[in-house]
Amino acid sequence: MGPERRFRNKIMPELREIPNSWWESIQQIAIRGTPDILGCVNGSFVALELKAEGGHPSKLQELKISKINEAGGYARIVYPQTFEIIYKELKCLN
């Protein structure tokens, strides 16, 4: 199991603890460039692209994250060292 998959397996239970949320890991059926985890928190669309420490998003991943944010969703590239900050932001989404 690779580092990104271990990271995903670690954070999915934490994400599912956020009240009024739904999460789906789409790694197995991903369309190129689509974020690894899709979700909804209090009616807000969420997309998370996971990267292992030292990993870098592709230009297509950066573009899709940007387009989701421009459309009013919450999309982030998440590294192990930034997850706690992202998690706190997600818990505050309305």
MOWO-V215767 format. One record per residue. N is the residue number from 0. RES is the residue in three letters. OMEGA is omega as a letter, one per 30 degrees, with the letter a starting at -180 (999 if undefined). Layout:
BEGIN
n=N res=RES omega=OMEGA
n=N res=RES omega=OMEGA
END
This chain:
BEGIN
n=0 res=MET omega=a
n=1 res=GLY omega=a
n=2 res=PRO omega=l
n=3 res=GLU omega=l
n=4 res=ARG omega=l
n=5 res=ARG omega=l
n=6 res=PHE omega=l
n=7 res=ARG omega=a
n=8 res=ASN omega=l
n=9 res=LYS omega=a
n=10 res=ILE omega=a
n=11 res=MET omega=l
n=12 res=PRO omega=l
n=13 res=GLU omega=l
n=14 res=LEU omega=a
n=15 res=ARG omega=l
n=16 res=GLU omega=a
n=17 res=ILE omega=l
n=18 res=PRO omega=l
n=19 res=ASN omega=a
n=20 res=SER omega=l
n=21 res=TRP omega=a
n=22 res=TRP omega=l
n=23 res=GLU omega=l
n=24 res=SER omega=a
n=25 res=ILE omega=a
n=26 res=GLN omega=a
n=27 res=GLN omega=a
n=28 res=ILE omega=a
n=29 res=ALA omega=l
n=30 res=ILE omega=a
n=31 res=ARG omega=l
n=32 res=GLY omega=a
n=33 res=THR omega=a
n=34 res=PRO omega=a
n=35 res=ASP omega=a
n=36 res=ILE omega=l
n=37 res=LEU omega=a
n=38 res=GLY omega=l
n=39 res=CYS omega=l
n=40 res=VAL omega=l
n=41 res=ASN omega=l
n=42 res=GLY omega=l
n=43 res=SER omega=l
n=44 res=PHE omega=a
n=45 res=VAL omega=l
n=46 res=ALA omega=a
n=47 res=LEU omega=l
n=48 res=GLU omega=a
n=49 res=LEU omega=l
n=50 res=LYS omega=l
n=51 res=ALA omega=l
n=52 res=GLU omega=a
n=53 res=GLY omega=l
n=54 res=GLY omega=a
n=55 res=HIS omega=l
n=56 res=PRO omega=l
n=57 res=SER omega=l
n=58 res=LYS omega=l
n=59 res=LEU omega=l
n=60 res=GLN omega=l
n=61 res=GLU omega=l
n=62 res=LEU omega=a
n=63 res=LYS omega=l
n=64 res=ILE omega=l
n=65 res=SER omega=a
n=66 res=LYS omega=l
n=67 res=ILE omega=l
n=68 res=ASN omega=l
n=69 res=GLU omega=a
n=70 res=ALA omega=l
n=71 res=GLY omega=l
n=72 res=GLY omega=l
n=73 res=TYR omega=a
n=74 res=ALA omega=a
n=75 res=ARG omega=l
n=76 res=ILE omega=a
n=77 res=VAL omega=l
n=78 res=TYR omega=l
n=79 res=PRO omega=a
n=80 res=GLN omega=l
n=81 res=THR omega=a
n=82 res=PHE omega=a
n=83 res=GLU omega=l
n=84 res=ILE omega=l
n=85 res=ILE omega=a
n=86 res=TYR omega=l
n=87 res=LYS omega=l
n=88 res=GLU omega=a
n=89 res=LEU omega=a
n=90 res=LYS omega=a
n=91 res=CYS omega=a
n=92 res=LEU omega=l
n=93 res=ASN omega=999
END
